Amino acid sequence: LRGIALLLAFQAAGELLSHQLQLPISGAVCGMALLLAWLIARGKVPDDVTRVTDALLANMPVLFVPVGVGAIVYADVFQRHWAPIAFGVLAGTAITLAATAMVARYLAARRDRSARREMTEPIAERIAQ
């Protein structure tokens, strides 16, 4: 119960922040950014939050039902404006893939540098003795 309350509190804080500052970003995204900052500052994810997020991820397909219903309700809009929608989806996908690849490359290089440093430190200590 604490985990879901924490997630909802961050969402509410994000909604309030977005509304009060009239940000062009949704409150849910602001709430996620606040949650991310809190988790980074804390250094670890609380067990309560882990349990709740695991349950949400396990039931993720159910969360897409409203999107599917919305797509059916606005089918005429999709038919009239299919080209800009298709462009937006394709461009968004391409940008997401590129950003993911760049982050993965950066993290892999960082991991490799760290592993090399760990491998060379014991050798340097042995040489010094």
SEPA-256677 format. One record per atom (N, C-alpha, C, O): chain; atom name; residue number from 0; residue in one letter; x, y, z. Coordinates in nm, 3 decimals, padded with zeros to 5 digits, always signed. Example, Ala and Ser with C-alpha at 12.3 -4.5 7.8 and 13.67 -1.06 7.14 Angstrom:
BEGIN
A; N; 0; a; +01.319; -00.569; +00.780
A; CA; 0; a; +01.230; -00.450; +00.780
A; C; 0; a; +01.320; -00.330; +00.780
A; O; 0; a; +01.424; -00.332; +00.846
A; N; 1; s; +01.285; -00.225; +00.708
A; CA; 1; s; +01.367; -00.106; +00.714
A; C; 1; s; +01.290; +00.003; +00.787
A; O; 1; s; +01.341; +00.114; +00.804
This chain:
BEGIN
A; N; 0; l; +00.083; -00.120; +00.000
A; CA; 0; l; +00.000; +00.000; +00.000
A; C; 0; l; +00.086; +00.125; +00.000
A; O; 0; l; +00.052; +00.225; -00.063
A; N; 1; r; +00.201; +00.120; +00.072
A; CA; 1; r; +00.289; +00.236; +00.075
A; C; 1; r; +00.348; +00.265; -00.062
A; O; 1; r; +00.366; +00.381; -00.100
A; N; 2; g; +00.379; +00.160; -00.136
A; CA; 2; g; +00.438; +00.177; -00.269
A; C; 2; g; +00.346; +00.250; -00.365
A; O; 2; g; +00.388; +00.343; -00.432
A; N; 3; i; +00.221; +00.207; -00.371
A; CA; 3; i; +00.126; +00.272; -00.461
A; C; 3; i; +00.097; +00.414; -00.414
A; O; 3; i; +00.079; +00.504; -00.496
A; N; 4; a; +00.091; +00.434; -00.283
A; CA; 4; a; +00.069; +00.569; -00.229
A; C; 4; a; +00.184; +00.661; -00.268
A; O; 4; a; +00.162; +00.778; -00.301
A; N; 5; l; +00.306; +00.610; -00.265
A; CA; 5; l; +00.422; +00.689; -00.303
A; C; 5; l; +00.416; +00.727; -00.451
A; O; 5; l; +00.440; +00.842; -00.487
A; N; 6; l; +00.383; +00.630; -00.536
A; CA; 6; l; +00.373; +00.658; -00.679
A; C; 6; l; +00.264; +00.761; -00.707
A; O; 6; l; +00.283; +00.853; -00.787
A; N; 7; l; +00.151; +00.745; -00.642
A; CA; 7; l; +00.041; +00.840; -00.662
A; C; 7; l; +00.075; +00.978; -00.608
A; O; 7; l; +00.034; +01.079; -00.664
A; N; 8; a; +00.151; +00.984; -00.498
A; CA; 8; a; +00.193; +01.113; -00.444
A; C; 8; a; +00.284; +01.186; -00.543
A; O; 8; a; +00.270; +01.307; -00.561
A; N; 9; f; +00.376; +01.113; -00.607
A; CA; 9; f; +00.463; +01.177; -00.706
A; C; 9; f; +00.384; +01.220; -00.828
A; O; 9; f; +00.412; +01.324; -00.887
A; N; 10; q; +00.286; +01.140; -00.868
A; CA; 10; q; +00.203; +01.181; -00.980
A; C; 10; q; +00.124; +01.307; -00.945
A; O; 10; q; +00.115; +01.399; -01.026
A; N; 11; a; +00.068; +01.311; -00.825
A; CA; 11; a; -00.008; +01.430; -00.782
A; C; 11; a; +00.084; +01.552; -00.775
A; O; 11; a; +00.045; +01.661; -00.817
A; N; 12; a; +00.205; +01.535; -00.724
A; CA; 12; a; +00.300; +01.646; -00.717
A; C; 12; a; +00.335; +01.694; -00.858
A; O; 12; a; +00.347; +01.814; -00.882
A; N; 13; g; +00.351; +01.599; -00.951
A; CA; 13; g; +00.379; +01.636; -01.089
A; C; 13; g; +00.264; +01.711; -01.153
A; O; 13; g; +00.284; +01.809; -01.224
A; N; 14; e; +00.142; +01.665; -01.127
A; CA; 14; e; +00.023; +01.733; -01.180
A; C; 14; e; +00.015; +01.876; -01.126
A; O; 14; e; -00.012; +01.970; -01.200
A; N; 15; l; +00.038; +01.890; -00.996
A; CA; 15; l; +00.034; +02.021; -00.933
A; C; 15; l; +00.142; +02.112; -00.992
A; O; 15; l; +00.116; +02.228; -01.025
A; N; 16; l; +00.263; +02.060; -01.004
A; CA; 16; l; +00.375; +02.137; -01.059
A; C; 16; l; +00.346; +02.181; -01.202
A; O; 16; l; +00.366; +02.297; -01.238
A; N; 17; s; +00.299; +02.087; -01.283
A; CA; 17; s; +00.270; +02.117; -01.423
A; C; 17; s; +00.160; +02.222; -01.436
A; O; 17; s; +00.168; +02.313; -01.519
A; N; 18; h; +00.057; +02.209; -01.354
A; CA; 18; h; -00.055; +02.303; -01.359
A; C; 18; h; -00.015; +02.441; -01.308
A; O; 18; h; -00.045; +02.542; -01.371
A; N; 19; q; +00.053; +02.446; -01.194
A; CA; 19; q; +00.089; +02.574; -01.133
A; C; 19; q; +00.190; +02.653; -01.217
A; O; 19; q; +00.180; +02.775; -01.228
A; N; 20; l; +00.285; +02.583; -01.276
A; CA; 20; l; +00.387; +02.649; -01.357
A; C; 20; l; +00.348; +02.657; -01.504
A; O; 20; l; +00.424; +02.710; -01.585
A; N; 21; q; +00.230; +02.606; -01.537
A; CA; 21; q; +00.179; +02.605; -01.674
A; C; 21; q; +00.283; +02.549; -01.771
A; O; 21; q; +00.312; +02.608; -01.875
A; N; 22; l; +00.337; +02.433; -01.735
A; CA; 22; l; +00.439; +02.369; -01.817
A; C; 22; l; +00.376; +02.301; -01.938
A; O; 22; l; +00.262; +02.255; -01.930
A; N; 23; p; +00.448; +02.293; -02.048
A; CA; 23; p; +00.394; +02.224; -02.166
A; C; 23; p; +00.414; +02.072; -02.158
A; O; 23; p; +00.406; +02.003; -02.259
A; N; 24; i; +00.441; +02.022; -02.038
A; CA; 24; i; +00.464; +01.880; -02.014
A; C; 24; i; +00.352; +01.830; -01.923
A; O; 24; i; +00.308; +01.901; -01.833
A; N; 25; s; +00.307; +01.709; -01.948
A; CA; 25; s; +00.198; +01.656; -01.866
A; C; 25; s; +00.242; +01.637; -01.721
A; O; 25; s; +00.361; +01.621; -01.692
A; N; 26; g; +00.146; +01.638; -01.633
A; CA; 26; g; +00.174; +01.618; -01.492
A; C; 26; g; +00.233; +01.482; -01.463
A; O; 26; g; +00.316; +01.467; -01.373
A; N; 27; a; +00.189; +01.381; -01.539
A; CA; 27; a; +00.242; +01.246; -01.519
A; C; 27; a; +00.391; +01.241; -01.549
A; O; 27; a; +00.467; +01.176; -01.478
A; N; 28; v; +00.433; +01.310; -01.656
A; CA; 28; v; +00.576; +01.313; -01.691
A; C; 28; v; +00.654; +01.391; -01.585
A; O; 28; v; +00.764; +01.349; -01.547
A; N; 29; c; +00.600; +01.501; -01.539
A; CA; 29; c; +00.665; +01.576; -01.430
A; C; 29; c; +00.677; +01.490; -01.305
A; O; 29; c; +00.781; +01.491; -01.238
A; N; 30; g; +00.573; +01.416; -01.274
A; CA; 30; g; +00.576; +01.327; -01.159
A; C; 30; g; +00.682; +01.220; -01.172
A; O; 30; g; +00.751; +01.188; -01.076
A; N; 31; m; +00.694; +01.163; -01.292
A; CA; 31; m; +00.798; +01.062; -01.314
A; C; 31; m; +00.937; +01.122; -01.300
A; O; 31; m; +01.028; +01.058; -01.246
A; N; 32; a; +00.955; +01.245; -01.347
A; CA; 32; a; +01.084; +01.312; -01.332
A; C; 32; a; +01.115; +01.336; -01.184
A; O; 32; a; +01.229; +01.318; -01.140
A; N; 33; l; +01.015; +01.377; -01.109
A; CA; 33; l; +01.034; +01.396; -00.965
A; C; 33; l; +01.068; +01.264; -00.897
A; O; 33; l; +01.156; +01.259; -00.810
A; N; 34; l; +00.998; +01.158; -00.935
A; CA; 34; l; +01.025; +01.026; -00.879
A; C; 34; l; +01.166; +00.982; -00.912
A; O; 34; l; +01.237; +00.930; -00.826
A; N; 35; l; +01.208; +01.002; -01.037
A; CA; 35; l; +01.344; +00.964; -01.077
A; C; 35; l; +01.448; +01.042; -00.995
A; O; 35; l; +01.545; +00.983; -00.948
A; N; 36; a; +01.427; +01.171; -00.980
A; CA; 36; a; +01.522; +01.252; -00.901
A; C; 36; a; +01.527; +01.202; -00.757
A; O; 36; a; +01.635; +01.195; -00.698
A; N; 37; w; +01.414; +01.169; -00.700
A; CA; 37; w; +01.410; +01.118; -00.563
A; C; 37; w; +01.482; +00.984; -00.551
A; O; 37; w; +01.556; +00.961; -00.456
A; N; 38; l; +01.459; +00.896; -00.648
A; CA; 38; l; +01.524; +00.765; -00.645
A; C; 38; l; +01.676; +00.779; -00.661
A; O; 38; l; +01.752; +00.708; -00.595
A; N; 39; i; +01.720; +00.869; -00.747
A; CA; 39; i; +01.864; +00.892; -00.764
A; C; 39; i; +01.923; +00.946; -00.635
A; O; 39; i; +02.028; +00.901; -00.591
A; N; 40; a; +01.855; +01.043; -00.575
A; CA; 40; a; +01.904; +01.101; -00.450
A; C; 40; a; +01.907; +00.997; -00.338
A; O; 40; a; +01.996; +00.998; -00.254
A; N; 41; r; +01.809; +00.907; -00.338
A; CA; 41; r; +01.800; +00.804; -00.234
A; C; 41; r; +01.904; +00.694; -00.255
A; O; 41; r; +01.955; +00.636; -00.159
A; N; 42; g; +01.933; +00.666; -00.383
A; CA; 42; g; +02.035; +00.567; -00.413
A; C; 42; g; +01.984; +00.426; -00.434
A; O; 42; g; +02.059; +00.340; -00.478
A; N; 43; k; +01.858; +00.401; -00.404
A; CA; 43; k; +01.800; +00.269; -00.426
A; C; 43; k; +01.649; +00.279; -00.431
A; O; 43; k; +01.589; +00.377; -00.385
A; N; 44; v; +01.588; +00.175; -00.487
A; CA; 44; v; +01.443; +00.172; -00.499
A; C; 44; v; +01.387; +00.099; -00.378
A; O; 44; v; +01.428; -00.013; -00.349
A; N; 45; p; +01.293; +00.161; -00.305
A; CA; 45; p; +01.232; +00.094; -00.190
A; C; 45; p; +01.161; -00.035; -00.232
A; O; 45; p; +01.107; -00.043; -00.342
A; N; 46; d; +01.162; -00.134; -00.145
A; CA; 46; d; +01.098; -00.263; -00.175
A; C; 46; d; +00.949; -00.247; -00.206
A; O; 46; d; +00.896; -00.317; -00.293
A; N; 47; d; +00.882; -00.156; -00.135
A; CA; 47; d; +00.739; -00.134; -00.159
A; C; 47; d; +00.714; -00.088; -00.303
A; O; 47; d; +00.621; -00.134; -00.369
A; N; 48; v; +00.797; +00.001; -00.350
A; CA; 48; v; +00.783; +00.053; -00.487
A; C; 48; v; +00.816; -00.057; -00.588
A; O; 48; v; +00.749; -00.069; -00.690
A; N; 49; t; +00.917; -00.137; -00.560
A; CA; 49; t; +00.952; -00.248; -00.649
A; C; 49; t; +00.836; -00.345; -00.665
A; O; 49; t; +00.806; -00.387; -00.776
A; N; 50; r; +00.771; -00.379; -00.555
A; CA; 50; r; +00.658; -00.472; -00.562
A; C; 50; r; +00.544; -00.415; -00.646
A; O; 50; r; +00.485; -00.486; -00.728
A; N; 51; v; +00.514; -00.287; -00.626
A; CA; 51; v; +00.404; -00.225; -00.700
A; C; 51; v; +00.438; -00.215; -00.849
A; O; 51; v; +00.355; -00.247; -00.934
A; N; 52; t; +00.559; -00.172; -00.880
A; CA; 52; t; +00.595; -00.156; -01.020
A; C; 52; t; +00.603; -00.292; -01.091
A; O; 52; t; +00.568; -00.303; -01.208
A; N; 53; d; +00.648; -00.395; -01.021
A; CA; 53; d; +00.648; -00.529; -01.081
A; C; 53; d; +00.506; -00.573; -01.114
A; O; 53; d; +00.482; -00.630; -01.221
A; N; 54; a; +00.413; -00.546; -01.025
A; CA; 54; a; +00.273; -00.582; -01.050
A; C; 54; a; +00.216; -00.501; -01.166
A; O; 54; a; +00.143; -00.555; -01.249
A; N; 55; l; +00.250; -00.373; -01.174
A; CA; 55; l; +00.202; -00.290; -01.286
A; C; 55; l; +00.258; -00.340; -01.418
A; O; 55; l; +00.186; -00.349; -01.518
A; N; 56; l; +00.386; -00.372; -01.420
A; CA; 56; l; +00.449; -00.421; -01.543
A; C; 56; l; +00.390; -00.556; -01.585
A; O; 56; l; +00.374; -00.582; -01.704
A; N; 57; a; +00.359; -00.640; -01.489
A; CA; 57; a; +00.300; -00.770; -01.521
A; C; 57; a; +00.162; -00.756; -01.585
A; O; 57; a; +00.119; -00.842; -01.661
A; N; 58; n; +00.094; -00.648; -01.553
A; CA; 58; n; -00.041; -00.624; -01.605
A; C; 58; n; -00.045; -00.512; -01.709
A; O; 58; n; -00.151; -00.454; -01.734
A; N; 59; m; +00.069; -00.482; -01.769
A; CA; 59; m; +00.079; -00.372; -01.865
A; C; 59; m; -00.020; -00.382; -01.982
A; O; 59; m; -00.075; -00.279; -02.022
A; N; 60; p; -00.046; -00.500; -02.038
A; CA; 60; p; -00.141; -00.504; -02.150
A; C; 60; p; -00.279; -00.447; -02.115
A; O; 60; p; -00.345; -00.388; -02.201
A; N; 61; v; -00.323; -00.464; -01.993
A; CA; 61; v; -00.453; -00.412; -01.952
A; C; 61; v; -00.454; -00.259; -01.958
A; O; 61; v; -00.557; -00.198; -01.984
A; N; 62; l; -00.339; -00.198; -01.935
A; CA; 62; l; -00.331; -00.052; -01.936
A; C; 62; l; -00.345; +00.007; -02.076
A; O; 62; l; -00.369; +00.126; -02.091
A; N; 63; f; -00.330; -00.077; -02.179
A; CA; 63; f; -00.343; -00.028; -02.317
A; C; 63; f; -00.486; -00.036; -02.370
A; O; 63; f; -00.513; +00.011; -02.480
A; N; 64; v; -00.576; -00.093; -02.294
A; CA; 64; v; -00.716; -00.103; -02.339
A; C; 64; v; -00.776; +00.036; -02.364
A; O; 64; v; -00.839; +00.055; -02.468
A; N; 65; p; -00.760; +00.134; -02.274
A; CA; 65; p; -00.816; +00.267; -02.302
A; C; 65; p; -00.759; +00.330; -02.429
A; O; 65; p; -00.830; +00.402; -02.500
A; N; 66; v; -00.632; +00.305; -02.459
A; CA; 66; v; -00.572; +00.359; -02.580
A; C; 66; v; -00.639; +00.298; -02.703
A; O; 66; v; -00.670; +00.369; -02.799
A; N; 67; g; -00.662; +00.168; -02.699
A; CA; 67; g; -00.729; +00.102; -02.810
A; C; 67; g; -00.871; +00.153; -02.830
A; O; 67; g; -00.914; +00.172; -02.944
A; N; 68; v; -00.942; +00.175; -02.722
A; CA; 68; v; -01.077; +00.229; -02.730
A; C; 68; v; -01.074; +00.370; -02.788
A; O; 68; v; -01.157; +00.407; -02.871
A; N; 69; g; -00.978; +00.449; -02.742
A; CA; 69; g; -00.964; +00.585; -02.795
A; C; 69; g; -00.934; +00.586; -02.944
A; O; 69; g; -00.985; +00.671; -03.017
A; N; 70; a; -00.852; +00.493; -02.988
A; CA; 70; a; -00.820; +00.484; -03.130
A; C; 70; a; -00.944; +00.451; -03.212
A; O; 70; a; -00.962; +00.502; -03.322
A; N; 71; i; -01.029; +00.366; -03.159
A; CA; 71; i; -01.153; +00.330; -03.229
A; C; 71; i; -01.249; +00.449; -03.231
A; O; 71; i; -01.313; +00.476; -03.333
A; N; 72; v; -01.259; +00.519; -03.119
A; CA; 72; v; -01.349; +00.634; -03.111
A; C; 72; v; -01.308; +00.743; -03.209
A; O; 72; v; -01.393; +00.808; -03.270
A; N; 73; y; -01.176; +00.764; -03.224
A; CA; 73; y; -01.125; +00.870; -03.312
A; C; 73; y; -01.077; +00.816; -03.446
A; O; 73; y; -00.988; +00.875; -03.507
A; N; 74; a; -01.134; +00.707; -03.492
A; CA; 74; a; -01.093; +00.646; -03.619
A; C; 74; a; -01.107; +00.745; -03.735
A; O; 74; a; -01.023; +00.746; -03.825
A; N; 75; d; -01.211; +00.827; -03.735
A; CA; 75; d; -01.229; +00.923; -03.844
A; C; 75; d; -01.116; +01.027; -03.846
A; O; 75; d; -01.074; +01.070; -03.953
A; N; 76; v; -01.067; +01.067; -03.729
A; CA; 76; v; -00.954; +01.161; -03.722
A; C; 76; v; -00.828; +01.095; -03.778
A; O; 76; v; -00.752; +01.158; -03.851
A; N; 77; f; -00.807; +00.969; -03.744
A; CA; 77; f; -00.691; +00.896; -03.797
A; C; 77; f; -00.699; +00.884; -03.948
A; O; 77; f; -00.598; +00.896; -04.017
A; N; 78; q; -00.818; +00.861; -04.001
A; CA; 78; q; -00.834; +00.850; -04.146
A; C; 78; q; -00.805; +00.981; -04.216
A; O; 78; q; -00.742; +00.982; -04.323
A; N; 79; r; -00.848; +01.092; -04.159
A; CA; 79; r; -00.826; +01.223; -04.221
A; C; 79; r; -00.681; +01.268; -04.209
A; O; 79; r; -00.628; +01.331; -04.301
A; N; 80; h; -00.617; +01.238; -04.098
A; CA; 80; h; -00.482; +01.290; -04.071
A; C; 80; h; -00.378; +01.179; -04.059
A; O; 80; h; -00.288; +01.187; -03.975
A; N; 81; w; -00.390; +01.075; -04.141
A; CA; 81; w; -00.302; +00.959; -04.128
A; C; 81; w; -00.156; +00.994; -04.158
A; O; 81; w; -00.066; +00.939; -04.095
A; N; 82; a; -00.130; +01.084; -04.253
A; CA; 82; a; +00.009; +01.114; -04.292
A; C; 82; a; +00.087; +01.179; -04.177
A; O; 82; a; +00.195; +01.130; -04.144
A; N; 83; p; +00.038; +01.287; -04.115
A; CA; 83; p; +00.116; +01.344; -04.005
A; C; 83; p; +00.126; +01.250; -03.884
A; O; 83; p; +00.226; +01.251; -03.813
A; N; 84; i; +00.022; +01.171; -03.863
A; CA; 84; i; +00.028; +01.074; -03.751
A; C; 84; i; +00.133; +00.970; -03.780
A; O; 84; i; +00.213; +00.937; -03.692
A; N; 85; a; +00.135; +00.916; -03.902
A; CA; 85; a; +00.235; +00.816; -03.939
A; C; 85; a; +00.376; +00.875; -03.930
A; O; 85; a; +00.467; +00.810; -03.880
A; N; 86; f; +00.392; +00.998; -03.978
A; CA; 86; f; +00.523; +01.064; -03.969
A; C; 86; f; +00.566; +01.080; -03.823
A; O; 86; f; +00.681; +01.053; -03.788
A; N; 87; g; +00.475; +01.122; -03.740
A; CA; 87; g; +00.506; +01.140; -03.598
A; C; 87; g; +00.545; +01.010; -03.531
A; O; 87; g; +00.640; +01.006; -03.453
A; N; 88; v; +00.473; +00.903; -03.562
A; CA; 88; v; +00.504; +00.772; -03.504
A; C; 88; v; +00.640; +00.724; -03.552
A; O; 88; v; +00.722; +00.677; -03.472
A; N; 89; l; +00.665; +00.734; -03.683
A; CA; 89; l; +00.794; +00.688; -03.738
A; C; 89; l; +00.911; +00.774; -03.687
A; O; 89; l; +01.015; +00.720; -03.650
A; N; 90; a; +00.894; +00.905; -03.685
A; CA; 90; a; +01.000; +00.992; -03.637
A; C; 90; a; +01.026; +00.968; -03.488
A; O; 90; a; +01.141; +00.963; -03.444
A; N; 91; g; +00.919; +00.953; -03.411
A; CA; 91; g; +00.935; +00.926; -03.268
A; C; 91; g; +01.005; +00.794; -03.243
A; O; 91; g; +01.088; +00.784; -03.153
A; N; 92; t; +00.972; +00.694; -03.322
A; CA; 92; t; +01.038; +00.564; -03.309
A; C; 92; t; +01.185; +00.574; -03.343
A; O; 92; t; +01.270; +00.520; -03.272
A; N; 93; a; +01.217; +00.644; -03.453
A; CA; 93; a; +01.357; +00.660; -03.494
A; C; 93; a; +01.437; +00.736; -03.388
A; O; 93; a; +01.550; +00.697; -03.356
A; N; 94; i; +01.381; +00.842; -03.334
A; CA; 94; i; +01.450; +00.920; -03.231
A; C; 94; i; +01.470; +00.835; -03.105
A; O; 94; i; +01.577; +00.839; -03.044
A; N; 95; t; +01.368; +00.758; -03.069
A; CA; 95; t; +01.380; +00.671; -02.951
A; C; 95; t; +01.487; +00.566; -02.971
A; O; 95; t; +01.568; +00.542; -02.881
A; N; 96; l; +01.490; +00.503; -03.087
A; CA; 96; l; +01.593; +00.402; -03.116
A; C; 96; l; +01.733; +00.464; -03.113
A; O; 96; l; +01.825; +00.405; -03.056
A; N; 97; a; +01.749; +00.582; -03.173
A; CA; 97; a; +01.880; +00.648; -03.175
A; C; 97; a; +01.924; +00.685; -03.034
A; O; 97; a; +02.040; +00.664; -02.997
A; N; 98; a; +01.833; +00.741; -02.956
A; CA; 98; a; +01.868; +00.779; -02.819
A; C; 98; a; +01.903; +00.656; -02.735
A; O; 98; a; +01.998; +00.659; -02.657
A; N; 99; t; +01.826; +00.549; -02.752
A; CA; 99; t; +01.854; +00.425; -02.678
A; C; 99; t; +01.991; +00.369; -02.717
A; O; 99; t; +02.066; +00.325; -02.631
A; N; 100; a; +02.023; +00.371; -02.846
A; CA; 100; a; +02.153; +00.321; -02.892
A; C; 100; a; +02.267; +00.405; -02.835
A; O; 100; a; +02.369; +00.351; -02.794
A; N; 101; m; +02.250; +00.537; -02.831
A; CA; 101; m; +02.355; +00.624; -02.778
A; C; 101; m; +02.376; +00.600; -02.629
A; O; 101; m; +02.489; +00.595; -02.582
A; N; 102; v; +02.268; +00.586; -02.555
A; CA; 102; v; +02.279; +00.561; -02.411
A; C; 102; v; +02.342; +00.424; -02.386
A; O; 102; v; +02.426; +00.409; -02.298
A; N; 103; a; +02.301; +00.323; -02.464
A; CA; 103; a; +02.358; +00.189; -02.448
A; C; 103; a; +02.507; +00.191; -02.479
A; O; 103; a; +02.586; +00.129; -02.408
A; N; 104; r; +02.546; +00.260; -02.585
A; CA; 104; r; +02.689; +00.270; -02.620
A; C; 104; r; +02.768; +00.339; -02.508
A; O; 104; r; +02.876; +00.294; -02.471
A; N; 105; y; +02.713; +00.448; -02.456
A; CA; 105; y; +02.780; +00.519; -02.348
A; C; 105; y; +02.796; +00.431; -02.224
A; O; 105; y; +02.903; +00.425; -02.165
A; N; 106; l; +02.688; +00.363; -02.185
A; CA; 106; l; +02.693; +00.279; -02.066
A; C; 106; l; +02.787; +00.160; -02.085
A; O; 106; l; +02.856; +00.120; -01.991
A; N; 107; a; +02.791; +00.103; -02.205
A; CA; 107; a; +02.882; -00.009; -02.232
A; C; 107; a; +03.027; +00.037; -02.223
A; O; 107; a; +03.111; -00.033; -02.167
A; N; 108; a; +03.057; +00.154; -02.278
A; CA; 108; a; +03.194; +00.207; -02.271
A; C; 108; a; +03.232; +00.238; -02.127
A; O; 108; a; +03.345; +00.213; -02.086
A; N; 109; r; +03.139; +00.291; -02.053
A; CA; 109; r; +03.165; +00.321; -01.911
A; C; 109; r; +03.191; +00.193; -01.832
A; O; 109; r; +03.281; +00.188; -01.749
A; N; 110; r; +03.112; +00.090; -01.859
A; CA; 110; r; +03.131; -00.038; -01.792
A; C; 110; r; +03.267; -00.099; -01.829
A; O; 110; r; +03.337; -00.153; -01.743
A; N; 111; d; +03.303; -00.090; -01.957
A; CA; 111; d; +03.431; -00.145; -02.001
A; C; 111; d; +03.549; -00.071; -01.937
A; O; 111; d; +03.646; -00.134; -01.896
A; N; 112; r; +03.540; +00.061; -01.927
A; CA; 112; r; +03.647; +00.139; -01.862
A; C; 112; r; +03.660; +00.098; -01.716
A; O; 112; r; +03.771; +00.083; -01.664
A; N; 113; s; +03.546; +00.081; -01.650
A; CA; 113; s; +03.547; +00.041; -01.509
A; C; 113; s; +03.607; -00.098; -01.493
A; O; 113; s; +03.684; -00.122; -01.400
A; N; 114; a; +03.572; -00.190; -01.581
A; CA; 114; a; +03.625; -00.327; -01.574
A; C; 114; a; +03.775; -00.328; -01.598
A; O; 114; a; +03.849; -00.400; -01.530
A; N; 115; r; +03.822; -00.249; -01.695
A; CA; 115; r; +03.967; -00.243; -01.721
A; C; 115; r; +04.041; -00.185; -01.601
A; O; 115; r; +04.149; -00.232; -01.566
A; N; 116; r; +03.983; -00.083; -01.539
A; CA; 116; r; +04.046; -00.022; -01.422
A; C; 116; r; +04.057; -00.123; -01.309
A; O; 116; r; +04.160; -00.129; -01.241
A; N; 117; e; +03.952; -00.202; -01.287
A; CA; 117; e; +03.953; -00.303; -01.181
A; C; 117; e; +04.056; -00.411; -01.211
A; O; 117; e; +04.118; -00.465; -01.119
A; N; 118; m; +04.075; -00.444; -01.338
A; CA; 118; m; +04.170; -00.548; -01.375
A; C; 118; m; +04.315; -00.500; -01.359
A; O; 118; m; +04.402; -00.579; -01.323
A; N; 119; t; +04.341; -00.373; -01.385
A; CA; 119; t; +04.478; -00.323; -01.381
A; C; 119; t; +04.522; -00.282; -01.241
A; O; 119; t; +04.642; -00.282; -01.213
A; N; 120; e; +04.431; -00.249; -01.153
A; CA; 120; e; +04.470; -00.206; -01.018
A; C; 120; e; +04.542; -00.313; -00.941
A; O; 120; e; +04.645; -00.283; -00.880
A; N; 121; p; +04.495; -00.438; -00.939
A; CA; 121; p; +04.569; -00.541; -00.864
A; C; 121; p; +04.709; -00.563; -00.921
A; O; 121; p; +04.802; -00.590; -00.845
A; N; 122; i; +04.727; -00.554; -01.052
A; CA; 122; i; +04.859; -00.571; -01.113
A; C; 122; i; +04.953; -00.461; -01.066
A; O; 122; i; +05.068; -00.488; -01.032
A; N; 123; a; +04.905; -00.338; -01.065
A; CA; 123; a; +04.989; -00.228; -01.021
A; C; 123; a; +05.028; -00.244; -00.875
A; O; 123; a; +05.141; -00.211; -00.837
A; N; 124; e; +04.936; -00.294; -00.794
A; CA; 124; e; +04.968; -00.315; -00.653
A; C; 124; e; +05.074; -00.425; -00.637
A; O; 124; e; +05.161; -00.415; -00.551
A; N; 125; r; +05.066; -00.530; -00.720
A; CA; 125; r; +05.165; -00.639; -00.714
A; C; 125; r; +05.303; -00.591; -00.757
A; O; 125; r; +05.404; -00.630; -00.699
A; N; 126; i; +05.307; -00.507; -00.859
A; CA; 126; i; +05.435; -00.454; -00.906
A; C; 126; i; +05.499; -00.366; -00.800
A; O; 126; i; +05.620; -00.370; -00.781
A; N; 127; a; +05.418; -00.289; -00.730
A; CA; 127; a; +05.471; -00.200; -00.626
A; C; 127; a; +05.531; -00.277; -00.509
A; O; 127; a; +05.618; -00.225; -00.439
A; N; 128; q; +05.487; -00.399; -00.487
A; CA; 128; q; +05.537; -00.478; -00.374
A; C; 128; q; +05.666; -00.539; -00.415
A; O; 128; q; +05.728; -00.610; -00.336
